[in-house]
Amino acid sequence: MLSKINRNLILKITSLNSLVVGFRLVISLFVQNLLAQYTGQSGISKVGQIRNLSNILMSVSSLGVFNGIVKFVSEFKEKEKELVKLFSTVYVLSTIATIFLSTALFFFAESLSMWLFFSKKFILVFKLLSVAVPFIAMNRIFNGIISGISAYKINAKIEIIWYSLTSIILVISLYYYNIKGVLISIALTPLIQFIILILIFGKTIKEYVNISKLSFKTPMLKVLLGFTFISFVATVCLNFVEINFRTMITDKISENQAGIWTAMSSISKIYMQFLITIFSIYILPKYSSINYSYELRNEICLIFKSLLPLVISGMLLVYFLREYLVLIIYNETFLGMTILFKWQLMADFVRFSANILSFKFLAKKQISHFVTTQFFGLLSYYFLGKLLIIGFNIEGLVMALFFSNLLYFVIVFLFLRNDLFGINRPI
């Protein structure tokens, strides 16, 4: 078994990544349990709101060029001039974005607090986030470099250290300041991550980012803007939809039900972290190096054969242990979420399978294909969610996620049918 893992790069990365995700899982279980005990379902809902906003900031602060950095660092590893062009453009884009976001967060802190939490108690959280925005942008850029050079061991080390430190700070903040302290600690997380990134990865960053040669010019603006559109649909719109759904549940049903829906999403995101990292660390760089449809076909088959048995086994285990997981992670007041598991797990499995295919669009700069399929899937999720919540309450939202992901898979498959089944050709 060990020799098989060593021969298979996907399994090698997956094995190391599993250790990181397993570590994060244990920490996350502990933190989620404390949040449930101290703040209840309403507290879980509030944490979900601030995490969605943080995800939006993570994307917009670098104008969504993370996948572009991964792709071009992978291609330009040995080409200093091209790297200078890349990071000069990224520098300009992120500077403009961070100035805009920091200003907006600071001056509209009260409005944001009312929108997300129906209260003015959390204005300080948004003002702290306005200060954290530049660090959010730099973290995203540096993580793009890590993924671009497939430095999965460094990534594992950074993940373990920063996640441990931020979790400790969150627990201390929860103990002394309850939910407000938790939200403040989440707002300050990017600063801690930035310090750890610089300490561990600083020397390597200098090899790829020659700061003295950067200029306030945008030679790669056109090609990187394609990734901005991708990020806007895939990250910004998705998180905005989740915020909208959570606000709708709070307003129409109750904040406790919003907390249960958020708790289900949180469990999903814990195990999906294992899969998400594989895409940026292995799949995107690998697809970028492939030039013919036959090679792509073989690689997709290898990925499916290597990962799907593990994914299916893991998801079945989660499903059969769902009640125990809810009681371990949260408490008996969250048992109502057990009916959501089957829909959530099916939705995540379909999405994972679809993403294995759709990342070809990213790797080959087929921006219109990626944006079209993502946008259609997201739009169907939004409208199906609005429709199904009427008859099925929060279960309707998770049902909508499954049906929209299934539709997304079919559309992606149709877009790639010639690559998957046609004659061998350049791609």
C-alpha positions as CSV (number, residue, x, y, z in Angstrom):
1,M,0.0,0.0,0.0
2,L,2.8,2.4,0.9
3,S,4.7,1.7,-2.3
4,K,1.5,2.3,-4.3
5,I,1.0,5.7,-2.6
6,N,4.6,6.7,-3.3
7,R,4.2,5.8,-7.0
8,N,0.9,7.7,-7.4
9,L,1.4,11.5,-7.0
10,I,-2.3,12.0,-6.5
11,L,-2.5,9.5,-3.6
12,K,0.8,10.9,-2.2
13,I,-0.6,14.5,-2.1
14,T,-4.0,13.1,-0.9
15,S,-2.4,11.2,1.9
16,L,-0.5,14.2,3.2
17,N,-3.5,16.4,2.7
18,S,-5.6,13.9,4.6
19,L,-3.3,14.3,7.6
20,V,-3.8,18.1,7.5
21,V,-7.5,17.8,7.0
22,G,-7.7,15.2,9.8
23,F,-5.9,17.6,12.1
24,R,-8.1,20.5,11.1
25,L,-11.1,18.2,11.6
26,V,-10.2,17.5,15.2
27,I,-9.6,21.2,16.0
28,S,-12.8,22.2,14.1
29,L,-14.9,19.7,16.0
30,F,-13.7,21.0,19.3
31,V,-14.2,24.7,18.3
32,Q,-17.7,24.0,16.8
33,N,-18.7,22.2,20.0
34,L,-17.7,25.1,22.1
35,L,-19.5,27.5,19.8
36,A,-22.6,25.4,20.1
37,Q,-22.4,25.2,23.9
38,Y,-21.7,28.9,24.5
39,T,-23.6,30.7,21.7
40,G,-26.2,28.2,20.5
41,Q,-27.7,28.0,17.0
42,S,-27.9,31.7,16.6
43,G,-24.2,32.0,17.3
44,I,-23.4,29.4,14.6
45,S,-25.5,31.5,12.2
46,K,-23.6,34.6,13.0
47,V,-20.2,32.9,12.5
48,G,-21.5,31.6,9.1
49,Q,-22.3,35.2,8.0
50,I,-18.8,36.5,8.9
51,R,-17.1,33.5,7.2
52,N,-19.1,34.1,4.0
53,L,-18.1,37.7,4.0
54,S,-14.5,36.7,4.7
55,N,-14.6,34.4,1.6
56,I,-15.9,37.3,-0.5
57,L,-13.1,39.6,0.7
58,M,-10.5,36.8,0.1
59,S,-11.6,36.7,-3.6
60,V,-12.2,40.4,-4.2
61,S,-9.1,41.7,-2.4
62,S,-6.9,40.1,-5.0
63,L,-9.6,40.6,-7.7
64,G,-10.0,36.9,-8.0
65,V,-6.7,36.0,-9.6
66,F,-5.8,33.1,-7.4
67,N,-6.3,30.4,-10.0
68,G,-4.5,32.6,-12.5
69,I,-1.5,32.8,-10.2
70,V,-1.6,29.0,-9.8
71,K,-1.7,28.5,-13.5
72,F,1.0,31.0,-14.6
73,V,3.4,30.3,-11.7
74,S,3.2,26.6,-12.8
75,E,4.0,27.6,-16.4
76,F,6.5,30.4,-15.7
77,K,8.6,28.8,-12.9
78,E,11.9,29.3,-14.8
79,K,10.9,32.5,-16.6
80,E,11.7,35.5,-14.5
81,K,10.5,38.2,-17.0
82,E,7.1,36.5,-17.3
83,L,6.9,36.3,-13.5
84,V,7.7,40.0,-13.2
85,K,4.8,40.8,-15.6
86,L,2.5,38.5,-13.7
87,F,3.2,39.9,-10.2
88,S,3.3,43.5,-11.4
89,T,-0.2,43.1,-12.7
90,V,-1.3,41.3,-9.5
91,Y,0.2,44.1,-7.5
92,V,-1.8,46.8,-9.3
93,L,-5.0,44.8,-9.2
94,S,-4.8,43.9,-5.5
95,T,-3.7,47.5,-4.5
96,I,-6.8,49.0,-6.2
97,A,-9.1,46.3,-4.7
98,T,-7.8,46.5,-1.1
99,I,-8.1,50.3,-1.1
100,F,-11.7,50.1,-2.2
101,L,-12.6,47.3,0.1
102,S,-10.9,48.8,3.2
103,T,-12.6,52.1,2.7
104,A,-16.0,50.5,2.1
105,L,-15.8,48.3,5.2
106,F,-14.7,51.1,7.4
107,F,-17.3,53.7,6.4
108,F,-20.2,51.3,5.9
109,A,-19.5,49.2,9.1
110,E,-22.8,50.1,10.6
111,S,-24.9,49.2,7.5
112,L,-23.1,45.9,7.2
113,S,-23.7,45.1,10.8
114,M,-27.4,45.7,10.4
115,W,-27.5,43.7,7.1
116,L,-25.7,40.6,8.4
117,F,-26.7,40.6,12.1
118,F,-29.8,42.9,12.4
119,S,-27.8,44.8,15.1
120,K,-25.3,47.6,15.5
121,K,-23.3,45.6,18.2
122,F,-20.8,44.3,15.7
123,I,-19.5,47.5,14.0
124,L,-16.0,47.0,15.4
125,V,-15.8,43.6,13.6
126,F,-16.1,45.3,10.2
127,K,-13.7,48.1,11.1
128,L,-11.1,45.4,12.0
129,L,-11.8,43.6,8.8
130,S,-11.1,46.8,6.9
131,V,-7.6,46.8,8.4
132,A,-7.2,43.0,7.6
133,V,-8.0,43.3,3.9
134,P,-4.4,43.9,2.7
135,F,-3.3,40.8,4.6
136,I,-6.2,38.8,3.1
137,A,-5.0,39.8,-0.4
138,M,-1.3,38.9,0.3
139,N,-2.3,35.6,1.8
140,R,-4.3,34.7,-1.2
141,I,-1.5,35.7,-3.6
142,F,1.2,33.7,-1.6
143,N,-1.1,30.7,-1.4
144,G,-1.4,30.9,-5.2
145,I,2.4,30.6,-5.4
146,I,2.4,27.6,-3.1
147,S,-0.2,25.9,-5.2
148,G,1.6,26.9,-8.5
149,I,4.8,25.2,-7.5
150,S,2.9,22.2,-5.9
151,A,4.6,22.8,-2.6
152,Y,2.1,20.6,-0.8
153,K,4.5,19.9,2.2
154,I,5.0,23.6,2.9
155,N,1.2,24.1,2.5
156,A,0.6,21.3,5.0
157,K,3.0,22.9,7.5
158,I,1.5,26.4,7.2
159,E,-2.1,25.0,7.4
160,I,-1.4,23.2,10.7
161,I,0.4,26.1,12.4
162,W,-1.9,28.9,11.5
163,Y,-5.1,26.8,12.1
164,S,-3.8,25.9,15.5
165,L,-3.0,29.4,16.6
166,T,-6.2,31.0,15.2
167,S,-8.3,28.3,16.9
168,I,-6.6,29.0,20.3
169,I,-7.3,32.7,19.9
170,L,-10.9,32.0,18.9
171,V,-11.5,29.8,22.0
172,I,-10.0,32.4,24.3
173,S,-12.1,35.2,22.7
174,L,-15.2,33.0,23.0
175,Y,-14.5,32.4,26.7
176,Y,-14.0,36.1,27.6
177,Y,-16.2,37.9,25.1
178,N,-18.7,35.4,23.8
179,I,-19.9,35.7,20.1
180,K,-18.5,39.2,19.6
181,G,-15.0,38.0,20.6
182,V,-15.4,35.1,18.2
183,L,-16.2,37.4,15.3
184,I,-13.3,39.7,16.1
185,S,-10.9,36.8,16.2
186,I,-12.1,35.6,12.8
187,A,-11.5,39.2,11.5
188,L,-7.9,39.1,12.8
189,T,-7.2,35.6,11.4
190,P,-5.6,36.9,8.2
191,L,-2.9,38.8,10.1
192,I,-1.8,35.6,11.9
193,Q,-1.8,33.6,8.7
194,F,0.3,36.3,7.0
195,I,2.9,36.2,9.7
196,I,3.2,32.4,9.5
197,L,3.3,32.5,5.7
198,I,6.2,35.0,5.7
199,L,8.2,33.0,8.4
200,I,7.9,29.7,6.7
201,F,7.6,30.6,3.0
202,G,9.3,34.0,2.9
203,K,12.5,32.8,1.2
204,T,10.7,30.9,-1.5
205,I,8.4,33.9,-2.2
206,K,11.5,36.0,-2.9
207,E,12.6,33.5,-5.6
208,Y,9.3,34.0,-7.5
209,V,8.4,37.6,-6.6
210,N,11.3,40.0,-7.3
211,I,9.9,43.1,-5.5
212,S,12.6,45.4,-6.8
213,K,11.6,44.7,-10.4
214,L,7.8,45.1,-9.9
215,S,6.2,48.1,-11.6
216,F,2.8,49.8,-11.4
217,K,1.8,48.4,-14.8
218,T,-0.6,45.7,-16.0
219,P,1.0,43.7,-18.9
220,M,-1.2,40.7,-18.1
221,L,-4.4,42.5,-17.3
222,K,-6.5,41.1,-20.1
223,V,-5.7,37.4,-19.3
224,L,-6.0,37.8,-15.5
225,L,-9.4,39.6,-15.8
226,G,-10.8,36.3,-17.1
227,F,-10.0,34.8,-13.8
228,T,-11.6,37.8,-12.1
229,F,-14.9,36.9,-13.8
230,I,-14.5,33.3,-12.8
231,S,-13.9,34.2,-9.1
232,F,-16.9,36.7,-9.2
233,V,-19.2,33.9,-10.2
234,A,-17.7,30.9,-8.4
235,T,-16.8,32.7,-5.0
236,V,-18.4,36.1,-4.6
237,C,-21.9,35.2,-6.0
238,L,-22.0,31.9,-4.2
239,N,-21.1,33.4,-0.8
240,F,-23.6,36.3,-1.4
241,V,-26.3,33.7,-2.1
242,E,-25.5,31.9,1.1
243,I,-25.7,35.1,3.0
244,N,-29.0,35.9,1.3
245,F,-30.4,32.5,2.2
246,R,-29.2,32.7,5.9
247,T,-30.8,36.2,6.2
248,M,-34.0,34.9,4.6
249,I,-34.2,31.9,7.0
250,T,-33.6,34.3,10.0
251,D,-36.2,36.7,8.8
252,K,-38.9,34.2,7.6
253,I,-38.3,31.2,10.0
254,S,-35.9,31.8,12.8
255,E,-32.2,32.4,13.6
256,N,-32.0,29.0,15.2
257,Q,-33.0,27.3,11.9
258,A,-30.4,29.5,10.1
259,G,-27.9,28.1,12.6
260,I,-28.9,24.5,11.8
261,W,-28.5,25.1,8.1
262,T,-25.2,26.8,8.7
263,A,-24.0,23.9,10.9
264,M,-24.8,21.4,8.0
265,S,-22.8,23.6,5.6
266,S,-19.9,23.8,8.2
267,I,-19.7,20.0,8.4
268,S,-19.7,19.8,4.6
269,K,-16.9,22.4,4.3
270,I,-14.8,20.5,6.8
271,Y,-14.6,17.3,4.7
272,M,-14.7,19.2,1.4
273,Q,-11.4,20.9,2.4
274,F,-9.7,17.6,1.6
275,L,-11.1,17.8,-1.9
276,I,-10.7,21.5,-2.6
277,T,-6.9,21.5,-1.9
278,I,-6.4,18.6,-4.4
279,F,-7.8,20.9,-7.2
280,S,-5.4,23.8,-6.6
281,I,-2.3,21.7,-5.6
282,Y,-2.5,18.9,-8.2
283,I,-5.4,19.1,-10.8
284,L,-5.0,22.6,-12.0
285,P,-1.2,22.5,-12.6
286,K,-1.5,19.0,-14.1
287,Y,-4.3,20.0,-16.6
288,S,-2.2,23.1,-17.6
289,S,0.6,20.8,-18.7
290,I,-1.7,18.6,-20.9
291,N,-1.9,19.4,-24.6
292,Y,-4.1,16.7,-26.1
293,S,-7.6,15.4,-25.4
294,Y,-6.3,11.8,-25.1
295,E,-3.9,12.8,-22.3
296,L,-6.8,14.7,-20.6
297,R,-9.0,11.6,-20.9
298,N,-6.4,9.4,-19.2
299,E,-5.7,11.9,-16.5
300,I,-9.4,12.3,-15.6
301,C,-9.8,8.5,-15.5
302,L,-6.8,8.2,-13.2
303,I,-8.2,10.9,-10.9
304,F,-11.6,9.3,-10.7
305,K,-10.1,5.8,-10.1
306,S,-7.7,7.2,-7.4
307,L,-10.1,9.4,-5.5
308,L,-13.7,8.3,-6.0
309,P,-13.5,5.1,-3.9
310,L,-12.0,7.1,-1.1
311,V,-14.6,9.9,-1.4
312,I,-17.6,7.5,-1.6
313,S,-16.3,5.5,1.4
314,G,-15.8,8.7,3.4
315,M,-19.2,10.1,2.6
316,L,-21.0,6.8,3.4
317,L,-19.2,6.8,6.8
318,V,-20.3,10.3,7.5
319,Y,-23.9,9.4,6.6
320,F,-24.2,6.4,8.8
321,L,-22.6,8.2,11.7
322,R,-24.5,11.4,11.2
323,E,-26.4,11.4,14.5
324,Y,-23.2,10.7,16.5
325,L,-21.4,13.4,14.5
326,V,-24.1,16.0,15.3
327,L,-24.0,15.1,19.0
328,I,-20.2,15.1,19.1
329,I,-19.8,18.3,17.2
330,Y,-22.8,20.2,18.5
331,N,-25.5,19.0,20.8
332,E,-29.0,17.5,20.9
333,T,-30.6,20.8,19.9
334,F,-29.0,20.4,16.4
335,L,-30.4,16.9,15.8
336,G,-32.9,18.4,13.4
337,M,-30.1,18.6,10.8
338,T,-29.8,14.9,10.4
339,I,-32.4,14.9,7.7
340,L,-30.2,17.3,5.7
341,F,-27.2,14.9,5.4
342,K,-28.4,12.7,2.5
343,W,-29.0,15.8,0.3
344,Q,-25.8,17.5,1.4
345,L,-23.6,14.5,0.8
346,M,-25.1,13.7,-2.6
347,A,-24.8,17.4,-3.6
348,D,-21.1,17.4,-2.6
349,F,-20.3,14.2,-4.4
350,V,-21.9,15.4,-7.6
351,R,-20.1,18.8,-7.3
352,F,-16.7,17.1,-6.7
353,S,-17.2,14.9,-9.8
354,A,-18.2,17.9,-11.9
355,N,-15.3,20.0,-10.7
356,I,-12.8,17.3,-11.8
357,L,-14.1,17.9,-15.3
358,S,-14.7,21.7,-15.2
359,F,-11.2,22.5,-14.0
360,K,-10.1,21.8,-17.6
361,F,-11.8,25.1,-18.5
362,L,-9.6,26.9,-16.0
363,A,-6.4,25.2,-17.0
364,K,-7.0,25.9,-20.7
365,K,-8.3,29.5,-20.2
366,Q,-11.7,28.6,-21.5
367,I,-13.1,31.4,-19.4
368,S,-16.5,31.7,-21.1
369,H,-17.2,27.9,-20.6
370,F,-16.3,28.1,-16.9
371,V,-18.3,31.2,-16.2
372,T,-21.3,30.1,-18.1
373,T,-21.5,26.7,-16.4
374,Q,-20.8,28.1,-12.9
375,F,-23.3,30.9,-13.4
376,F,-26.0,28.6,-14.6
377,G,-25.5,26.2,-11.7
378,L,-25.6,29.1,-9.2
379,L,-28.6,30.7,-10.7
380,S,-30.5,27.4,-10.6
381,Y,-29.5,26.9,-6.9
382,Y,-30.8,30.4,-6.1
383,F,-34.2,30.0,-7.7
384,L,-34.7,26.4,-6.7
385,G,-33.7,27.4,-3.1
386,K,-36.3,30.2,-3.1
387,L,-38.9,27.8,-4.4
388,L,-38.2,24.7,-2.3
389,I,-37.8,26.5,1.0
390,I,-41.6,27.3,0.8
391,G,-42.6,23.7,1.1
392,F,-39.6,22.0,2.8
393,N,-38.1,24.8,5.0
394,I,-34.3,24.5,5.3
395,E,-34.3,21.0,3.9
396,G,-35.5,22.6,0.6
397,L,-32.3,24.6,0.4
398,V,-30.1,21.5,0.6
399,M,-32.4,19.7,-1.9
400,A,-31.9,22.7,-4.2
401,L,-28.2,22.4,-3.8
402,F,-28.3,18.8,-5.0
403,F,-30.5,19.4,-8.0
404,S,-28.5,22.4,-9.1
405,N,-25.2,20.5,-8.8
406,L,-26.7,17.6,-10.8
407,L,-27.7,20.1,-13.5
408,Y,-24.3,21.7,-13.4
409,F,-22.6,18.3,-13.9
410,V,-24.8,17.5,-17.0
411,I,-23.9,20.9,-18.5
412,V,-20.2,20.5,-17.9
413,F,-20.3,17.0,-19.3
414,L,-22.0,18.3,-22.5
415,F,-19.4,21.0,-22.9
416,L,-16.6,18.4,-22.6
417,R,-18.2,15.5,-24.6
418,N,-15.7,15.9,-27.6
419,D,-12.7,15.9,-25.3
420,L,-14.0,12.9,-23.4
421,F,-15.3,10.8,-26.3
422,G,-14.1,12.4,-29.6
423,I,-10.9,11.8,-31.6
424,N,-7.6,12.8,-30.1
425,R,-6.9,16.5,-30.8
426,P,-5.0,19.5,-29.4
427,I,-6.8,21.2,-26.5
